[in-house]
Amino acid sequence: MSPLESRKQLLIAESELNRAQLAGDLTALAAGARTLAHRAKSFGSIVSSTAVVVAGLTAFRRGKCVDPAAKHSWLRTIISGAGMVCTFWLAFPAKSHDQDKQETHSRA
């Protein structure tokens, strides 16, 4: 075997190792993305629930109809906006982890 052929074999072996490492890195990245999405969904649920509670407490504390022309506080505006964003976020169901596994196995 010539030095050129042995160098070629080493490069092929290194390429296979790099390919396997890349596949492992992509799997870890996908798992991290799923974890982040799950945490964001949980956080969204908490913010949405908090917005509902704050709105209920505010309405209970005032005990009267609010004038539509009245100026809202910035905190109330932020909470209302966060509640809307969370409602939209939760309206779109995320793929479950089991579906991801089934799609991966069906491709193999």
N, CA, C and O atoms as a DFTB+ gen file, in Angstrom:
432 C
 N C O
     1  1       0.851      -1.176       0.000
     2  2       0.000       0.000       0.000
     3  2       0.897       1.239       0.000
     4  3       1.827       1.345       0.798
     5  1       0.609       2.150      -0.885
     6  2       1.432       3.353      -1.010
     7  2       1.036       4.382       0.053
     8  3      -0.060       4.302       0.608
     9  1       1.907       5.335       0.339
    10  2       1.579       6.378       1.316
    11  2       0.331       7.182       0.919
    12  3      -0.425       7.643       1.774
    13  1       0.139       7.334      -0.364
    14  2      -1.040       8.067      -0.841
    15  2      -2.327       7.300      -0.542
    16  3      -3.326       7.892      -0.131
    17  1      -2.302       5.984      -0.749
    18  2      -3.480       5.157      -0.460
    19  2      -3.763       5.115       1.036
    20  3      -4.923       5.174       1.443
    21  1      -2.731       5.016       1.858
    22  2      -2.947       4.989       3.308
    23  2      -3.496       6.341       3.794
    24  3      -4.352       6.388       4.678
    25  1      -2.997       7.425       3.214
    26  2      -3.506       8.762       3.563
    27  2      -4.980       8.881       3.179
    28  3      -5.775       9.461       3.918
    29  1      -5.334       8.337       2.036
    30  2      -6.724       8.352       1.581
    31  2      -7.606       7.579       2.559
    32  3      -8.692       8.044       2.904
    33  1      -7.161       6.420       3.005
    34  2      -7.926       5.608       3.954
    35  2      -8.105       6.351       5.281
    36  3      -9.181       6.306       5.877
    37  1      -7.058       7.030       5.742
    38  2      -7.154       7.793       6.985
    39  2      -8.152       8.951       6.846
    40  3      -8.924       9.228       7.764
    41  1      -8.125       9.605       5.714
    42  2      -9.069      10.704       5.490
    43  2     -10.511      10.211       5.431
    44  3     -11.416      10.881       5.927
    45  1     -10.726       9.063       4.836
    46  2     -12.074       8.475       4.775
    47  2     -12.548       8.118       6.186
    48  3     -13.695       8.386       6.544
    49  1     -11.669       7.518       6.978
    50  2     -12.027       7.151       8.353
    51  2     -12.323       8.404       9.175
    52  3     -13.277       8.425       9.953
    53  1     -11.507       9.449       9.006
    54  2     -11.737      10.701       9.730
    55  2     -13.067      11.327       9.312
    56  3     -13.787      11.872      10.149
    57  1     -13.390      11.252       8.047
    58  2     -14.649      11.788       7.553
    59  2     -15.843      11.061       8.179
    60  3     -16.836      11.691       8.541
    61  1     -15.745       9.751       8.301
    62  2     -16.822       8.970       8.928
    63  2     -16.986       9.348      10.401
    64  3     -18.105       9.456      10.902
    65  1     -15.855       9.549      11.090
    66  2     -15.924       9.970      12.498
    67  2     -16.571      11.354      12.614
    68  3     -17.399      11.585      13.495
    69  1     -16.194      12.260      11.730
    70  2     -16.786      13.606      11.749
    71  2     -18.282      13.559      11.455
    72  3     -19.064      14.299      12.052
    73  1     -18.669      12.690      10.539
    74  2     -20.090      12.546      10.200
    75  2     -20.875      12.022      11.407
    76  3     -21.971      12.505      11.692
    77  1     -20.318      11.040      12.110
    78  2     -20.984      10.495      13.300
    79  2     -21.072      11.555      14.399
    80  3     -22.095      11.668      15.074
    81  1     -20.004      12.327      14.576
    82  2     -20.004      13.395      15.576
    83  2     -21.054      14.454      15.242
    84  3     -21.752      14.939      16.132
    85  1     -21.165      14.809      13.979
    86  2     -22.159      15.784      13.542
    87  2     -23.581      15.286      13.823
    88  3     -24.434      16.045      14.283
    89  1     -23.823      14.012      13.542
    90  2     -25.148      13.441      13.814
    91  2     -25.463      13.502      15.304
    92  3     -26.586      13.828      15.689
    93  1     -24.481      13.192      16.140
    94  2     -24.685      13.283      17.586
    95  2     -24.937      14.711      18.038
    96  3     -25.795      14.952      18.887
    97  1     -24.193      15.664      17.477
    98  2     -24.387      17.068      17.824
    99  2     -25.766      17.556      17.413
   100  3     -26.404      18.304      18.153
   101  1     -26.232      17.143      16.242
   102  2     -27.563      17.547      15.784
   103  2     -28.656      16.960      16.671
   104  3     -29.663      17.617      16.936
   105  1     -28.461      15.735      17.126
   106  2     -29.427      15.112      18.036
   107  2     -29.481      15.884      19.354
   108  3     -30.560      16.147      19.885
   109  1     -28.302      16.243      19.877
   110  2     -28.256      17.010      21.125
   111  2     -28.883      18.392      20.939
   112  3     -29.575      18.883      21.831
   113  1     -28.649      19.014      19.800
   114  2     -29.228      20.324      19.507
   115  2     -30.749      20.240      19.423
   116  3     -31.449      21.114      19.933
   117  1     -31.255      19.201      18.788
   118  2     -32.709      19.023      18.687
   119  2     -33.327      18.803      20.069
   120  3     -34.399      19.332      20.364
   121  1     -32.653      18.025      20.909
   122  2     -33.158      17.797      22.269
   123  2     -33.172      19.101      23.057
   124  3     -34.114      19.368      23.802
   125  1     -32.139      19.904      22.895
   126  2     -32.099      21.204      23.569
   127  2     -33.207      22.127      23.084
   128  3     -33.806      22.851      23.879
   129  1     -33.480      22.108      21.797
   130  2     -34.548      22.940      21.249
   131  2     -35.908      22.502      21.792
   132  3     -36.752      23.340      22.109
   133  1     -36.121      21.184      21.900
   134  2     -37.389      20.690      22.457
   135  2     -37.540      21.107      23.921
   136  3     -38.627      21.484      24.358
   137  1     -36.438      21.036      24.676
   138  2     -36.474      21.446      26.080
   139  2     -36.797      22.931      26.196
   140  3     -37.608      23.337      27.029
   141  1     -36.156      23.736      25.355
   142  2     -36.411      25.175      25.366
   143  2     -37.866      25.476      25.013
   144  3     -38.493      26.326      25.644
   145  1     -38.399      24.791      24.020
   146  2     -39.795      25.001      23.625
   147  2     -40.746      24.611      24.754
   148  3     -41.746      25.286      24.997
   149  1     -40.422      23.518      25.439
   150  2     -41.262      23.077      26.559
   151  2     -41.233      24.113      27.681
   152  3     -42.268      24.434      28.264
   153  1     -40.041      24.633      27.979
   154  2     -39.936      25.650      29.033
   155  2     -40.673      26.929      28.638
   156  3     -41.316      27.562      29.475
   157  1     -40.578      27.302      27.375
   158  2     -41.278      28.503      26.906
   159  2     -42.783      28.312      27.021
   160  3     -43.505      29.238      27.393
   161  1     -43.255      27.110      26.702
   162  2     -44.690      26.831      26.805
   163  2     -45.130      26.891      28.265
   164  3     -46.191      27.436      28.570
   165  1     -44.323      26.334      29.171
   166  2     -44.643      26.385      30.597
   167  2     -44.647      27.821      31.087
   168  3     -45.544      28.230      31.825
   169  1     -43.640      28.587      30.675
   170  2     -43.564      29.988      31.067
   171  2     -44.771      30.755      30.526
   172  3     -45.329      31.612      31.212
   173  1     -45.164      30.444      29.308
   174  2     -46.325      31.094      28.712
   175  2     -47.595      30.803      29.498
   176  3     -48.436      31.682      29.683
   177  1     -47.727      29.567      29.957
   178  2     -48.897      29.208      30.756
   179  2     -48.917      29.986      32.068
   180  3     -49.967      30.457      32.505
   181  1     -47.751      30.117      32.690
   182  2     -47.670      30.841      33.959
   183  2     -48.010      32.313      33.746
   184  3     -48.772      32.892      34.520
   185  1     -47.449      32.919      32.704
   186  2     -47.716      34.334      32.432
   187  2     -49.191      34.548      32.100
   188  3     -49.798      35.517      32.556
   189  1     -49.762      33.650      31.312
   190  2     -51.174      33.772      30.960
   191  2     -52.055      33.668      32.205
   192  3     -52.985      34.455      32.378
   193  1     -51.764      32.710      33.056
   194  2     -52.536      32.545      34.289
   195  2     -52.378      33.761      35.191
   196  3     -53.348      34.225      35.790
   197  1     -51.163      34.272      35.285
   198  2     -50.917      35.451      36.108
   199  2     -51.686      36.653      35.572
   200  3     -52.240      37.434      36.345
   201  1     -51.720      36.798      34.258
   202  2     -52.455      37.912      33.664
   203  2     -53.943      37.819      33.979
   204  3     -54.585      38.833      34.254
   205  1     -54.484      36.625      33.941
   206  2     -55.905      36.443      34.258
   207  2     -56.165      36.784      35.722
   208  3     -57.146      37.456      36.040
   209  1     -55.289      36.325      36.613
   210  2     -55.467      36.604      38.040
   211  2     -55.361      38.105      38.311
   212  3     -56.176      38.664      39.044
   213  1     -54.349      38.759      37.714
   214  2     -54.180      40.198      37.926
   215  2     -55.384      40.964      37.382
   216  3     -55.862      41.902      38.018
   217  1     -55.863      40.575      36.232
   218  2     -57.032      41.248      35.671
   219  2     -58.254      41.054      36.573
   220  3     -59.031      41.985      36.783
   221  1     -58.417      39.846      37.100
   222  2     -59.534      39.582      38.009
   223  2     -59.426      40.381      39.293
   224  3     -60.412      40.940      39.773
   225  1     -58.214      40.434      39.854
   226  2     -58.017      41.210      41.081
   227  2     -58.232      42.697      40.838
   228  3     -58.799      43.394      41.680
   229  1     -57.783      43.176      39.698
   230  2     -57.975      44.588      39.375
   231  2     -59.456      44.911      39.242
   232  3     -59.923      45.926      39.759
   233  1     -60.192      44.053      38.552
   234  2     -61.634      44.275      38.384
   235  2     -62.349      44.188      39.729
   236  3     -63.266      44.964      39.998
   237  1     -61.934      43.249      40.571
   238  2     -62.562      43.078      41.885
   239  2     -62.271      44.295      42.773
   240  3     -63.147      44.778      43.490
   241  1     -61.030      44.777      42.711
   242  2     -60.634      45.906      43.543
   243  2     -61.372      47.179      43.155
   244  3     -61.762      47.959      44.024
   245  1     -61.564      47.391      41.885
   246  2     -62.250      48.601      41.430
   247  2     -63.752      48.519      41.699
   248  3     -64.376      49.488      42.131
   249  1     -64.322      47.332      41.433
   250  2     -65.731      47.116      41.725
   251  2     -66.694      47.949      40.898
   252  3     -67.885      47.999      41.204
   253  1     -66.207      48.595      39.869
   254  2     -67.086      49.384      39.018
   255  2     -66.599      49.268      37.582
   256  3     -65.489      48.804      37.319
   257  1     -67.444      49.694      36.666
   258  2     -67.071      49.642      35.257
   259  2     -65.967      50.653      34.989
   260  3     -65.967      51.761      35.526
   261  1     -65.045      50.251      34.160
   262  2     -63.938      51.127      33.823
   263  2     -64.319      51.942      32.595
   264  3     -64.857      51.403      31.628
   265  1     -64.042      53.223      32.635
   266  2     -64.317      54.102      31.503
   267  2     -63.407      53.703      30.341
   268  3     -62.188      53.678      30.508
   269  1     -63.966      53.388      29.162
   270  2     -63.125      52.974      28.036
   271  2     -62.141      54.047      27.602
   272  3     -61.102      53.733      27.022
   273  1     -62.453      55.313      27.875
   274  2     -61.564      56.393      27.471
   275  2     -60.442      56.621      28.476
   276  3     -59.511      57.382      28.211
   277  1     -60.529      55.960      29.634
   278  2     -59.511      56.150      30.673
   279  2     -58.180      55.575      30.213
   280  3     -58.127      54.590      29.477
   281  1     -57.112      56.211      30.663
   282  2     -55.773      55.792      30.292
   283  2     -55.356      54.609      31.170
   284  3     -55.540      54.633      32.387
   285  1     -54.784      53.563      30.531
   286  2     -54.341      52.381      31.267
   287  2     -52.912      52.568      31.734
   288  3     -52.131      53.288      31.112
   289  1     -52.581      51.918      32.828
   290  2     -51.198      51.968      33.297
   291  2     -50.323      51.105      32.390
   292  3     -50.821      50.190      31.734
   293  1     -49.033      51.390      32.350
   294  2     -48.115      50.646      31.487
   295  2     -48.007      49.191      31.926
   296  3     -47.833      48.301      31.093
   297  1     -48.111      48.943      33.250
   298  2     -48.025      47.573      33.743
   299  2     -49.223      46.760      33.263
   300  3     -49.083      45.607      32.853
   301  1     -50.386      47.367      33.318
   302  2     -51.594      46.669      32.869
   303  2     -51.520      46.376      31.365
   304  3     -51.958      45.317      30.915
   305  1     -50.970      47.310      30.596
   306  2     -50.812      47.119      29.158
   307  2     -49.855      45.971      28.869
   308  3     -50.116      45.142      27.997
   309  1     -48.752      45.922      29.598
   310  2     -47.778      44.838      29.408
   311  2     -48.387      43.492      29.762
   312  3     -48.211      42.518      29.029
   313  1     -49.089      43.430      30.862
   314  2     -49.698      42.163      31.295
   315  2     -50.756      41.715      30.297
   316  3     -50.856      40.531      29.975
   317  1     -51.538      42.662      29.812
   318  2     -52.555      42.330      28.819
   319  2     -51.912      41.809      27.535
   320  3     -52.372      40.824      26.957
   321  1     -50.851      42.472      27.097
   322  2     -50.132      42.023      25.898
   323  2     -49.516      40.650      26.087
   324  3     -49.568      39.814      25.185
   325  1     -48.931      40.410      27.261
   326  2     -48.331      39.103      27.540
   327  2     -49.395      38.019      27.546
   328  3     -49.163      36.909      27.067
   329  1     -50.551      38.337      28.085
   330  2     -51.644      37.371      28.076
   331  2     -52.083      37.020      26.670
   332  3     -52.355      35.856      26.375
   333  1     -52.155      38.023      25.791
   334  2     -52.531      37.764      24.407
   335  2     -51.489      36.914      23.695
   336  3     -51.832      35.969      22.985
   337  1     -50.209      37.254      23.885
   338  2     -49.131      36.495      23.247
   339  2     -49.164      35.050      23.714
   340  3     -49.015      34.133      22.906
   341  1     -49.354      34.838      24.999
   342  2     -49.403      33.473      25.531
   343  2     -50.608      32.708      25.001
   344  3     -50.523      31.508      24.742
   345  1     -51.720      33.398      24.843
   346  2     -52.905      32.740      24.293
   347  2     -52.624      32.250      22.877
   348  3     -52.974      31.124      22.524
   349  1     -51.992      33.098      22.067
   350  2     -51.643      32.680      20.708
   351  2     -50.611      31.564      20.719
   352  3     -50.697      30.626      19.925
   353  1     -49.633      31.661      21.617
   354  2     -48.574      30.638      21.701
   355  2     -49.191      29.274      22.024
   356  3     -48.830      28.263      21.421
   357  1     -50.110      29.258      22.965
   358  2     -50.716      27.994      23.385
   359  2     -51.738      27.484      22.373
   360  3     -52.110      26.311      22.408
   361  1     -52.192      28.347      21.478
   362  2     -53.180      27.938      20.483
   363  2     -52.568      27.043      19.421
   364  3     -53.277      26.266      18.782
   365  1     -51.266      27.139      19.226
   366  2     -50.594      26.318      18.227
   367  2     -49.890      25.162      18.918
   368  3     -48.847      25.360      19.542
   369  1     -50.445      23.951      18.817
   370  2     -49.851      22.821      19.532
   371  2     -48.485      22.457      18.942
   372  3     -48.292      22.434      17.727
   373  1     -47.565      22.179      19.834
   374  2     -46.222      21.767      19.415
   375  2     -46.213      20.271      19.158
   376  3     -47.034      19.532      19.701
   377  1     -45.269      19.826      18.319
   378  2     -45.108      18.393      18.091
   379  2     -44.679      17.730      19.388
   380  3     -43.833      18.256      20.110
   381  1     -45.246      16.608      19.676
   382  2     -44.830      15.911      20.890
   383  2     -43.532      15.157      20.634
   384  3     -43.168      14.881      19.491
   385  1     -42.855      14.837      21.702
   386  2     -41.578      14.120      21.625
   387  2     -41.784      12.733      21.010
   388  3     -40.921      12.245      20.280
   389  1     -42.918      12.103      21.302
   390  2     -43.197      10.771      20.748
   391  2     -43.357      10.830      19.236
   392  3     -42.907       9.925      18.533
   393  1     -43.991      11.883      18.724
   394  2     -44.144      12.019      17.275
   395  2     -42.788      12.172      16.607
   396  3     -42.564      11.613      15.533
   397  1     -41.875      12.923      17.225
   398  2     -40.534      13.108      16.688
   399  2     -39.811      11.776      16.608
   400  3     -39.141      11.482      15.618
   401  1     -39.948      10.970      17.654
   402  2     -39.276       9.657      17.666
   403  2     -39.848       8.761      16.569
   404  3     -39.098       8.068      15.882
   405  1     -41.175       8.773      16.402
   406  2     -41.793       7.922      15.387
   407  2     -41.354       8.343      13.994
   408  3     -41.105       7.490      13.143
   409  1     -41.254       9.650      13.748
   410  2     -40.805      10.112      12.431
   411  2     -39.360       9.733      12.192
   412  3     -38.995       9.377      11.072
   413  1     -38.529       9.803      13.223
   414  2     -37.123       9.441      13.088
   415  2     -36.986       7.961      12.774
   416  3     -36.202       7.574      11.908
   417  1     -37.756       7.127      13.486
   418  2     -37.679       5.682      13.256
   419  2     -38.257       5.295      11.897
   420  3     -37.780       4.348      11.272
   421  1     -39.272       6.011      11.435
   422  2     -39.863       5.665      10.143
   423  2     -38.935       6.035       8.979
   424  3     -38.999       5.422       7.914
   425  1     -38.069       7.042       9.186
   426  2     -37.107       7.424       8.150
   427  2     -35.979       6.418       8.031
   428  3     -35.421       6.226       6.951
   429  1     -35.643       5.776       9.140
   430  2     -34.497       4.849       9.147
   431  2     -34.795       3.555       8.424
   432  3     -33.933       2.680       8.345
